[in-house]
Amino acid sequence: MRDYAKARTKELKLAKPGGVRVNIAGCMNRCQEGPVAVVYPEGVWYRYKNKDDIDRIIENHLMKGQVVEDLKI
């Protein structure tokens, strides 16, 4: 999923200096939630299961500034 998110943000030209950066970080002390992503500087935590969830986070939060409430932890 990280590779997909990284590729998708590049495709959308979001990954640039001062823009979106996709990193690998382990479970960040939230292992019980399954795979997680956090969007900074807002500090919004998400759980995700598939590419559709990743797309929703990218399209809604990263591009429109709208929190994806049903994926939020």
C-alpha atoms as a printed R data frame, in Angstrom:
   type eleno elety resid chain resno       x      y       z
1  ATOM     1    CA   MET     A     1   0.000  0.000   0.000
2  ATOM     2    CA   ARG     A     2   2.898  2.383   0.726
3  ATOM     3    CA   ASP     A     3   4.270  1.864  -2.775
4  ATOM     4    CA   TYR     A     4   0.818  2.501  -4.218
5  ATOM     5    CA   ALA     A     5   0.338  5.690  -2.160
6  ATOM     6    CA   LYS     A     6   3.795  6.927  -3.135
7  ATOM     7    CA   ALA     A     7   3.183  6.272  -6.845
8  ATOM     8    CA   ARG     A     8  -0.292  7.823  -6.742
9  ATOM     9    CA   THR     A     9   0.900 11.034  -5.069
10 ATOM    10    CA   LYS     A    10   3.631 11.309  -7.716
11 ATOM    11    CA   GLU     A    11   1.096 10.776 -10.522
12 ATOM    12    CA   LEU     A    12  -1.052 13.559  -9.084
13 ATOM    13    CA   LYS     A    13   2.006 15.836  -8.739
14 ATOM    14    CA   LEU     A    14   1.472 16.078  -4.973
15 ATOM    15    CA   ALA     A    15   4.898 14.619  -4.154
16 ATOM    16    CA   LYS     A    16   7.285 17.562  -4.460
17 ATOM    17    CA   PRO     A    17   9.462 19.691  -2.166
18 ATOM    18    CA   GLY     A    18   7.125 21.222   0.385
19 ATOM    19    CA   GLY     A    19   4.338 18.890  -0.715
20 ATOM    20    CA   VAL     A    20   3.283 15.353   0.136
21 ATOM    21    CA   ARG     A    21   5.851 12.851   1.346
22 ATOM    22    CA   VAL     A    22   4.986  9.173   1.806
23 ATOM    23    CA   ASN     A    23   7.226  7.363   4.310
24 ATOM    24    CA   ILE     A    24   7.317  3.943   5.916
25 ATOM    25    CA   ALA     A    25   7.146  4.029   9.702
26 ATOM    26    CA   GLY     A    26   5.892  0.740  11.150
27 ATOM    27    CA   CYS     A    27   2.711  0.756  13.216
28 ATOM    28    CA   MET     A    28   3.599  3.907  15.221
29 ATOM    29    CA   ASN     A    29   2.283  2.368  18.468
30 ATOM    30    CA   ARG     A    30  -1.136  1.683  16.922
31 ATOM    31    CA   CYS     A    31  -0.561 -1.918  15.845
32 ATOM    32    CA   GLN     A    32  -4.020 -2.976  17.037
33 ATOM    33    CA   GLU     A    33  -5.567 -0.708  14.378
34 ATOM    34    CA   GLY     A    34  -3.904 -2.607  11.500
35 ATOM    35    CA   PRO     A    35  -2.142 -0.574   8.813
36 ATOM    36    CA   VAL     A    36  -2.293  3.143   9.607
37 ATOM    37    CA   ALA     A    37  -1.441  6.435   7.957
38 ATOM    38    CA   VAL     A    38  -1.087  9.834   9.570
39 ATOM    39    CA   VAL     A    39  -1.403 13.163   7.777
40 ATOM    40    CA   TYR     A    40   0.751 15.984   9.140
41 ATOM    41    CA   PRO     A    41   0.695 18.812  10.082
42 ATOM    42    CA   GLU     A    42  -2.950 18.146  11.001
43 ATOM    43    CA   GLY     A    43  -2.105 14.949  12.865
44 ATOM    44    CA   VAL     A    44  -5.110 13.048  11.498
45 ATOM    45    CA   TRP     A    45  -4.741  9.261  11.818
46 ATOM    46    CA   TYR     A    46  -6.361  6.851   9.378
47 ATOM    47    CA   ARG     A    47  -6.761  3.110   9.070
48 ATOM    48    CA   TYR     A    48  -6.987  1.629   5.594
49 ATOM    49    CA   LYS     A    49  -7.580 -1.771   4.014
50 ATOM    50    CA   ASN     A    50  -7.160 -1.333   0.270
51 ATOM    51    CA   LYS     A    51  -6.306  0.979  -2.623
52 ATOM    52    CA   ASP     A    52  -9.783  2.495  -2.565
53 ATOM    53    CA   ASP     A    53  -9.197  3.682   1.011
54 ATOM    54    CA   ILE     A    54  -5.801  5.124   0.047
55 ATOM    55    CA   ASP     A    55  -7.390  6.907  -2.930
56 ATOM    56    CA   ARG     A    56 -10.073  8.402  -0.690
57 ATOM    57    CA   ILE     A    57  -7.458  9.714   1.751
58 ATOM    58    CA   ILE     A    58  -5.406 11.216  -1.074
59 ATOM    59    CA   GLU     A    59  -8.329 12.699  -2.981
60 ATOM    60    CA   ASN     A    60 -10.288 14.007  -0.016
61 ATOM    61    CA   HIS     A    61  -7.740 14.909   2.650
62 ATOM    62    CA   LEU     A    62  -4.594 15.682   0.679
63 ATOM    63    CA   MET     A    63  -6.243 17.350  -2.291
64 ATOM    64    CA   LYS     A    64  -9.394 18.902  -0.793
65 ATOM    65    CA   GLY     A    65  -8.476 19.277   2.891
66 ATOM    66    CA   GLN     A    66 -11.491 17.185   3.958
67 ATOM    67    CA   VAL     A    67 -11.073 14.558   6.692
68 ATOM    68    CA   VAL     A    68 -12.324 11.092   5.678
69 ATOM    69    CA   GLU     A    69 -14.358 10.512   8.825
70 ATOM    70    CA   ASP     A    70 -15.154  6.810   8.349
71 ATOM    71    CA   LEU     A    71 -11.437  5.936   8.036
72 ATOM    72    CA   LYS     A    72 -10.308  8.202  10.863
73 ATOM    73    CA   ILE     A    73  -8.973  6.566  14.015
